[in-house]
Amino acid sequence: MRRTPLDRWVAARLGLRSDRPSPEEVEERQLERLRESATWAAEHSPFYGRRLAGRPGGWPRARADLESFPLTSAEDLREEGPRFLCVSQDEVGRVVTLQSSGTTGPPKRLWFTPADQESTIDFFQAGMSALVERGDRVLILLPGALPGSVGALLSTALERMGVTPIPHGFVHDLAEVAKVVRRSDPSSVVGMPVQVLGLALQASGAGRVPFRPRTALLTADHVPASLVRRLEEASGCQVFQHYGMTETGLGAAVDCEAHAGYHLRDPDLLFEIIDPGTGRSLPDGVEGEMVVSTLARRGMPLFRYRTGDRSRFLPGRCACGSALRRLARVRGRIDAAAVDCGAAGTVTLPVLDEILFAVPGLVDFTAAMSRSGDRDRLSVTAYALEGGEGGLGPAVLEAVRAIPAVKAAIGAGRLTLSVVSAVLPGGRFTAPGKRAMVDLGVDG
């Protein structure tokens, strides 16, 4: 197994002598960068200038000092976005506007300088070096039409590696993407989990376009292990995973060939795991909410930003040889909708993901919950490619009913379950985005 190239990249970016840096060495340099960033923000950001006012110089001196600093929320970005800025609008290279579904207030806006985006390109090069080699071709199923978009930054990173990017954008029509596959025969593919699985399943049918990339990188949504297994079986590729969000500068963490957690973008980001109720830091191995601070961002620094995502630090050394901190796979949102199964616990979308993506023929599903009195209702629509819907509904119903919490809740009369199957219409995905269980509220 090749050692993750991120160790060497982390050491070089932080100016460390050893290409196998220790967690203590990395943390010391991270805190140095955070102190510099805090000084910059105190002088140039009206928002953080107010929050940092009265603090002694040289904050934070130790990781434990972070707990004394207020958390930054998505609401802060919506309400005071421009006040986070540390540079003039003339120095901004990219503005991203994010309107979360169900949110009626102002959208979140994030500003990035060209230098901020350059650091993301640098991270993409380091992360992709475990997946591709010079001369390869990479199909990019992410937005890339606009300068500074994730697909555009990834394309730039690949070109610098001597790799040919094949930008396409989100998958709206599998047949259309199949034509691209036929023309380009990609060595690797980068995209959302469900969309890449759909492409592989369509290609695996008799007489279909061969789709045999050597590697795949899944990103932009939760990645269940059951989906990874089916993708590997259908395409024969080695599957890697990436975690990132716009607030982290798009790139944040990626796994290596050991596939045992995410290696972090340590030179640019400092992660914490906190108790979402108290804000206190949690020890390695304990699950909580991920919080991130930017270390070198000049346009719009963020300190202790609440990602809303659930994970934990993995104890011990990675099988690839790296001793640096790793994140466990992200397990959904802290505030995600959940079906209340009483004493048996709750059922969330990640739980359904793990169970249902193991069902043969399923390419995607939607889930919605509602309440009537003291009883919850869970409704699932399972999607197959054309010709693959036969028997899907009963198989999905059996799989969901077998979940211990669901079985107990149905037996106690506090949950009703309905499942229908359908064909992914025309092989077309709906508007892409992170999948979520829909909470329909109280039945009328």
C-alpha positions as CSV (number, residue, x, y, z in Angstrom):
1,M,0.0,0.0,0.0
2,R,1.3,3.4,-0.9
3,R,1.6,5.8,2.0
4,T,-0.9,8.7,1.7
5,P,0.7,11.6,-0.2
6,L,-1.1,14.0,2.1
7,D,1.5,13.4,4.9
8,R,4.2,14.8,2.7
9,W,2.0,17.6,1.5
10,V,1.0,18.6,5.0
11,A,4.7,18.6,6.1
12,A,5.7,20.7,3.1
13,R,2.9,23.2,3.5
14,L,3.6,23.7,7.2
15,G,7.3,23.9,6.7
16,L,8.1,20.7,8.7
17,R,11.3,18.8,8.1
18,S,10.0,15.3,8.4
19,D,7.6,14.0,5.7
20,R,6.1,11.8,8.5
21,P,5.0,14.6,10.9
22,S,3.6,13.9,14.3
23,P,0.2,15.2,15.4
24,E,1.9,17.4,18.0
25,E,4.2,19.0,15.4
26,V,1.2,19.7,13.1
27,E,-0.9,21.1,15.9
28,E,1.8,23.5,17.0
29,R,2.0,24.9,13.4
30,Q,-1.8,25.0,13.1
31,L,-2.0,27.1,16.3
32,E,0.7,29.4,14.9
33,R,-1.4,29.9,11.8
34,L,-4.6,30.4,13.7
35,R,-3.0,33.1,15.9
36,E,-1.9,34.9,12.7
37,S,-5.3,34.5,11.2
38,A,-7.0,35.8,14.3
39,T,-4.7,38.9,14.4
40,W,-5.6,39.5,10.7
41,A,-9.3,39.1,11.3
42,A,-9.3,41.3,14.4
43,E,-7.8,44.1,12.3
44,H,-9.8,43.7,9.1
45,S,-13.1,41.9,9.8
46,P,-15.9,43.9,11.6
47,F,-17.6,40.7,12.8
48,Y,-14.5,39.1,14.3
49,G,-13.0,42.4,15.3
50,R,-16.0,42.6,17.7
51,R,-15.6,39.1,18.9
52,L,-11.9,39.3,19.4
53,A,-12.0,42.6,21.1
54,G,-10.5,42.5,24.6
55,R,-8.8,39.2,24.1
56,P,-5.0,39.1,24.8
57,G,-2.7,39.0,21.9
58,G,-1.5,35.6,20.8
59,W,-4.9,33.8,21.0
60,P,-5.1,30.9,21.1
61,R,-1.9,29.7,22.9
62,A,-3.2,26.1,23.2
63,R,-5.9,24.0,21.7
64,A,-7.8,24.1,25.0
65,D,-8.1,27.9,24.5
66,L,-10.5,27.3,21.6
67,E,-13.4,26.4,23.9
68,S,-13.5,30.0,25.3
69,F,-14.2,31.5,21.8
70,P,-17.9,31.7,20.7
71,L,-19.0,29.3,17.9
72,T,-19.8,30.8,14.5
73,S,-23.1,29.6,13.0
74,A,-24.8,29.5,9.6
75,E,-27.2,32.2,11.0
76,D,-24.2,34.5,11.6
77,L,-23.2,34.1,7.9
78,R,-26.8,34.9,6.8
79,E,-27.2,37.9,9.0
80,E,-23.8,39.5,8.9
81,G,-22.1,37.9,5.9
82,P,-20.4,41.1,4.5
83,R,-19.0,41.9,8.0
84,F,-16.9,38.8,7.9
85,L,-14.9,40.2,5.0
86,C,-11.3,41.1,5.5
87,V,-10.6,42.5,2.0
88,S,-12.2,44.8,-0.4
89,Q,-14.7,43.5,-3.0
90,D,-12.0,44.3,-5.7
91,E,-9.8,41.6,-4.1
92,V,-12.5,38.9,-4.2
93,G,-12.2,36.3,-6.9
94,R,-15.3,34.3,-6.2
95,V,-18.6,34.8,-4.3
96,V,-20.8,31.8,-3.5
97,T,-24.4,32.1,-2.5
98,L,-26.1,29.3,-0.6
99,Q,-29.8,29.1,0.0
100,S,-30.6,26.1,2.2
101,S,-33.8,24.3,1.5
102,G,-36.6,25.3,3.9
103,T,-34.8,28.5,4.9
104,T,-36.8,31.7,4.2
105,G,-34.3,34.2,5.5
106,P,-31.3,35.7,3.6
107,P,-28.9,33.2,2.0
108,K,-25.4,32.5,3.1
109,R,-22.7,34.2,1.1
110,L,-19.0,33.3,1.1
111,W,-16.2,35.3,-0.4
112,F,-12.9,33.9,-1.6
113,T,-9.8,35.6,-2.9
114,P,-7.7,34.0,-5.8
115,A,-5.2,33.0,-3.2
116,D,-7.9,31.2,-1.1
117,Q,-8.9,29.3,-4.2
118,E,-5.3,28.5,-5.1
119,S,-4.9,26.7,-1.8
120,T,-8.0,24.5,-2.6
121,I,-6.4,23.6,-6.0
122,D,-3.3,22.6,-4.1
123,F,-5.2,20.4,-1.8
124,F,-7.1,18.8,-4.7
125,Q,-3.8,17.9,-6.3
126,A,-2.6,16.2,-3.2
127,G,-5.8,14.3,-2.7
128,M,-6.2,13.2,-6.3
129,S,-2.6,11.9,-6.4
130,A,-3.8,8.7,-4.7
131,L,-6.4,8.1,-7.5
132,V,-4.8,9.1,-10.7
133,E,-1.5,9.2,-12.6
134,R,-0.1,11.3,-15.4
135,G,-1.9,10.6,-18.7
136,D,-5.2,9.5,-17.0
137,R,-8.6,11.0,-17.9
138,V,-11.1,12.0,-15.1
139,L,-14.8,12.4,-15.7
140,I,-16.0,15.2,-13.4
141,L,-19.7,15.0,-12.5
142,L,-19.8,18.2,-10.5
143,P,-20.6,21.8,-11.5
144,G,-17.7,23.4,-13.4
145,A,-19.0,26.0,-15.8
146,L,-18.3,29.0,-13.6
147,P,-14.7,30.1,-12.8
148,G,-13.9,29.1,-9.2
149,S,-16.6,26.4,-9.0
150,V,-15.6,23.0,-7.6
151,G,-15.4,21.4,-11.0
152,A,-13.3,24.2,-12.4
153,L,-10.9,24.1,-9.5
154,L,-10.6,20.3,-9.8
155,S,-10.0,20.6,-13.5
156,T,-7.1,23.1,-12.9
157,A,-5.6,20.7,-10.3
158,L,-5.7,17.8,-12.7
159,E,-4.2,19.7,-15.6
160,R,-1.3,20.6,-13.4
161,M,-0.8,16.9,-12.7
162,G,-0.7,16.0,-16.4
163,V,-4.2,14.5,-16.1
164,T,-7.0,15.3,-18.6
165,P,-10.2,16.6,-17.0
166,I,-13.5,15.7,-18.6
167,P,-15.9,18.3,-17.1
168,H,-19.6,17.4,-17.4
169,G,-21.6,18.7,-14.4
170,F,-24.2,17.0,-12.3
171,V,-25.9,14.0,-13.9
172,H,-29.4,14.8,-15.1
173,D,-29.6,12.2,-17.8
174,L,-27.7,8.9,-17.6
175,A,-28.0,8.3,-21.3
176,E,-26.2,11.6,-22.0
177,V,-23.4,10.8,-19.6
178,A,-23.1,7.3,-21.2
179,K,-22.2,9.0,-24.5
180,V,-19.5,10.9,-22.8
181,V,-18.2,7.7,-21.3
182,R,-18.2,6.0,-24.7
183,R,-16.2,8.8,-26.2
184,S,-13.7,9.4,-23.4
185,D,-13.2,6.0,-21.6
186,P,-12.3,7.7,-18.3
187,S,-9.7,6.3,-15.9
188,S,-11.5,7.8,-12.9
189,V,-14.7,9.5,-12.1
190,V,-15.6,12.2,-9.4
191,G,-19.2,12.8,-8.5
192,M,-22.1,12.4,-6.0
193,P,-22.5,8.8,-4.7
194,V,-26.0,8.1,-6.0
195,Q,-25.2,9.5,-9.5
196,V,-22.0,7.5,-9.9
197,L,-23.8,4.4,-8.8
198,G,-26.6,5.0,-11.3
199,L,-24.1,5.4,-14.1
200,A,-22.3,2.2,-13.1
201,L,-25.6,0.2,-12.8
202,Q,-26.7,1.4,-16.2
203,A,-23.4,0.5,-17.8
204,S,-23.3,-3.0,-16.2
205,G,-26.4,-4.1,-18.1
206,A,-26.1,-6.4,-21.2
207,G,-25.2,-4.4,-24.3
208,R,-24.6,-1.2,-22.4
209,V,-21.6,1.1,-22.6
210,P,-18.6,-0.3,-20.7
211,F,-17.9,1.7,-17.6
212,R,-14.7,0.4,-15.9
213,P,-12.8,3.3,-14.3
214,R,-9.8,2.3,-12.2
215,T,-10.9,4.7,-9.3
216,A,-13.9,6.8,-8.2
217,L,-14.1,9.6,-5.8
218,L,-17.5,10.1,-4.1
219,T,-18.3,13.5,-2.7
220,A,-20.9,16.1,-1.8
221,D,-23.2,13.7,0.2
222,H,-23.3,10.9,2.7
223,V,-21.5,7.8,1.4
224,P,-23.0,4.5,2.8
225,A,-20.7,1.5,2.9
226,S,-23.4,-0.6,1.1
227,L,-23.4,1.8,-1.8
228,V,-19.6,1.6,-2.0
229,R,-19.8,-2.2,-2.2
230,R,-22.3,-2.2,-5.0
231,L,-20.4,0.4,-7.0
232,E,-17.2,-1.7,-6.7
233,E,-19.1,-4.8,-7.8
234,A,-20.7,-3.1,-10.7
235,S,-17.6,-1.2,-12.1
236,G,-14.6,-3.0,-10.6
237,C,-13.2,0.4,-9.4
238,Q,-11.5,1.3,-6.2
239,V,-13.7,3.8,-4.3
240,F,-12.4,6.8,-2.4
241,Q,-14.4,9.4,-0.4
242,H,-14.0,13.1,0.0
243,Y,-15.6,15.5,2.6
244,G,-15.9,19.2,2.0
245,M,-18.3,22.1,2.0
246,T,-18.3,25.6,0.6
247,E,-17.4,27.0,4.0
248,T,-14.2,24.9,4.1
249,G,-13.2,26.2,0.7
250,L,-14.8,23.1,-1.0
251,G,-12.0,20.7,0.0
252,A,-11.5,19.5,3.5
253,A,-10.6,15.8,3.9
254,V,-10.1,12.7,1.8
255,D,-9.3,9.1,2.4
256,C,-6.3,7.1,1.3
257,E,-5.9,3.5,-0.1
258,A,-6.5,2.1,3.4
259,H,-10.0,3.6,3.3
260,A,-10.0,4.0,7.1
261,G,-11.2,7.5,7.6
262,Y,-10.5,10.9,6.2
263,H,-7.1,12.5,6.1
264,L,-7.5,16.2,6.9
265,R,-6.5,19.4,5.1
266,D,-4.4,20.3,8.1
267,P,-2.4,23.2,6.7
268,D,-5.6,25.2,6.0
269,L,-8.2,23.9,8.5
270,L,-8.3,23.0,12.1
271,F,-11.1,20.6,13.1
272,E,-12.7,20.1,16.5
273,I,-15.4,17.6,17.6
274,I,-17.8,19.2,20.1
275,D,-20.8,18.4,22.1
276,P,-23.5,20.2,20.1
277,G,-25.4,21.1,23.3
278,T,-22.6,22.5,25.4
279,G,-20.0,23.4,22.8
280,R,-17.3,21.6,24.8
281,S,-14.6,19.7,22.9
282,L,-14.9,15.9,22.9
283,P,-12.0,13.4,23.2
284,D,-11.0,11.2,20.3
285,G,-13.4,8.4,19.6
286,V,-16.5,10.3,20.8
287,E,-19.0,11.4,18.2
288,G,-20.3,14.9,18.1
289,E,-20.5,17.9,15.8
290,M,-17.6,18.9,13.6
291,V,-16.4,22.5,14.0
292,V,-13.8,24.0,11.7
293,S,-11.5,27.1,11.8
294,T,-9.7,28.3,8.7
295,L,-6.0,28.9,9.2
296,A,-4.8,30.8,6.1
297,R,-7.8,32.3,4.5
298,R,-7.5,36.0,3.8
299,G,-10.8,36.9,2.3
300,M,-13.3,35.5,4.8
301,P,-11.8,33.7,7.7
302,L,-14.0,31.5,9.9
303,F,-13.3,30.6,13.5
304,R,-15.1,27.6,15.2
305,Y,-17.7,27.4,12.4
306,R,-20.4,24.8,13.1
307,T,-20.7,22.5,10.1
308,G,-23.8,20.7,11.5
309,D,-22.2,17.4,10.4
310,R,-21.8,14.4,12.8
311,S,-18.4,12.6,13.1
312,R,-15.6,11.7,15.5
313,F,-11.8,11.6,15.5
314,L,-10.4,8.1,15.0
315,P,-7.8,7.0,17.5
316,G,-4.6,5.4,16.5
317,R,-2.5,5.3,13.4
318,C,-3.9,4.8,9.9
319,A,-2.9,1.5,8.1
320,C,-1.2,3.7,5.4
321,G,1.4,4.7,8.1
322,S,0.1,8.2,8.8
323,A,0.0,9.2,12.5
324,L,-2.0,12.4,11.8
325,R,-5.5,12.9,13.1
326,R,-8.3,11.3,11.0
327,L,-12.0,11.9,10.9
328,A,-14.4,9.0,10.8
329,R,-17.0,8.9,8.0
330,V,-19.6,11.6,8.4
331,R,-22.8,10.2,9.8
332,G,-25.3,12.7,8.7
333,R,-26.6,16.0,10.1
334,I,-26.9,16.8,13.8
335,D,-30.4,18.3,13.2
336,A,-31.6,15.8,10.6
337,A,-35.2,14.6,10.7
338,A,-35.6,11.2,12.4
339,V,-38.4,8.7,12.9
340,D,-39.1,8.3,16.6
341,C,-39.3,4.6,17.4
342,G,-39.7,5.1,21.1
343,A,-37.5,3.0,23.4
344,A,-36.1,1.3,20.3
345,G,-34.4,4.6,19.2
346,T,-34.7,6.6,16.0
347,V,-34.3,5.9,12.3
348,T,-32.4,8.5,10.3
349,L,-31.6,8.8,6.6
350,P,-28.0,7.3,7.1
351,V,-29.6,4.2,8.7
352,L,-31.9,3.8,5.7
353,D,-29.0,4.5,3.3
354,E,-27.0,1.6,4.7
355,I,-29.9,-0.8,4.6
356,L,-31.5,0.1,1.3
357,F,-28.4,0.6,-1.0
358,A,-27.7,-3.0,-0.3
359,V,-30.9,-4.0,-2.1
360,P,-30.2,-5.2,-5.6
361,G,-31.7,-3.0,-8.3
362,L,-32.2,0.0,-6.2
363,V,-30.5,3.1,-7.6
364,D,-32.0,5.8,-5.3
365,F,-34.8,6.4,-2.9
366,T,-36.6,9.2,-1.1
367,A,-38.0,9.1,2.4
368,A,-40.6,11.2,4.2
369,M,-42.0,11.1,7.7
370,S,-45.2,12.6,9.2
371,R,-47.0,12.3,12.5
372,S,-50.6,11.6,13.5
373,G,-51.3,11.7,17.2
374,D,-48.8,9.4,18.9
375,R,-48.0,7.5,15.7
376,D,-45.3,8.3,13.1
377,R,-45.6,7.4,9.4
378,L,-42.5,6.5,7.2
379,S,-43.0,6.6,3.5
380,V,-40.3,5.3,1.1
381,T,-40.2,5.6,-2.7
382,A,-37.6,3.3,-4.2
383,Y,-36.2,3.9,-7.7
384,A,-34.8,1.5,-10.2
385,L,-33.5,1.9,-13.7
386,E,-35.9,1.0,-16.4
387,G,-36.6,-2.7,-16.4
388,G,-35.3,-3.2,-12.9
389,E,-38.3,-2.3,-10.8
390,G,-39.8,-5.8,-10.6
391,G,-39.8,-7.0,-7.0
392,L,-38.0,-3.9,-5.8
393,G,-40.9,-2.7,-3.7
394,P,-41.3,-5.9,-1.6
395,A,-37.5,-6.2,-1.2
396,V,-37.3,-2.7,0.1
397,L,-40.3,-3.2,2.4
398,E,-38.7,-6.3,3.9
399,A,-35.4,-4.5,4.4
400,V,-36.9,-1.6,6.2
401,R,-39.2,-3.7,8.4
402,A,-36.1,-5.7,9.4
403,I,-34.4,-2.7,11.0
404,P,-34.7,-3.5,14.7
405,A,-36.0,0.0,15.7
406,V,-38.6,-0.1,12.9
407,K,-39.7,-3.6,13.8
408,A,-40.2,-2.7,17.4
409,A,-42.1,0.5,16.6
410,I,-44.4,-1.3,14.2
411,G,-45.0,-4.0,16.8
412,A,-45.8,-1.4,19.5
413,G,-48.3,0.4,17.1
414,R,-46.4,3.7,17.0
415,L,-45.2,3.5,13.4
416,T,-46.8,2.7,10.1
417,L,-44.7,2.1,7.0
418,S,-45.4,2.4,3.3
419,V,-43.1,1.6,0.3
420,V,-43.7,2.1,-3.4
421,S,-41.3,1.4,-6.2
422,A,-40.8,3.5,-9.4
423,V,-38.6,3.8,-12.4
424,L,-36.1,6.6,-12.4
425,P,-37.9,8.5,-15.1
426,G,-36.0,8.4,-18.4
427,G,-32.8,7.7,-16.4
428,R,-33.0,11.3,-15.2
429,F,-32.1,12.4,-11.7
430,T,-34.0,15.2,-10.0
431,A,-32.3,18.5,-9.2
432,P,-29.1,17.3,-7.4
433,G,-28.3,18.2,-3.8
434,K,-27.7,16.5,-0.5
435,R,-30.3,13.9,0.1
436,A,-32.5,14.4,3.2
437,M,-35.4,12.8,4.9
438,V,-38.4,15.1,4.5
439,D,-40.4,15.9,7.6
440,L,-44.0,16.6,6.5
441,G,-45.1,17.5,10.0
442,V,-48.5,16.6,11.5
443,D,-51.0,15.0,9.2
444,G,-54.0,17.2,8.6
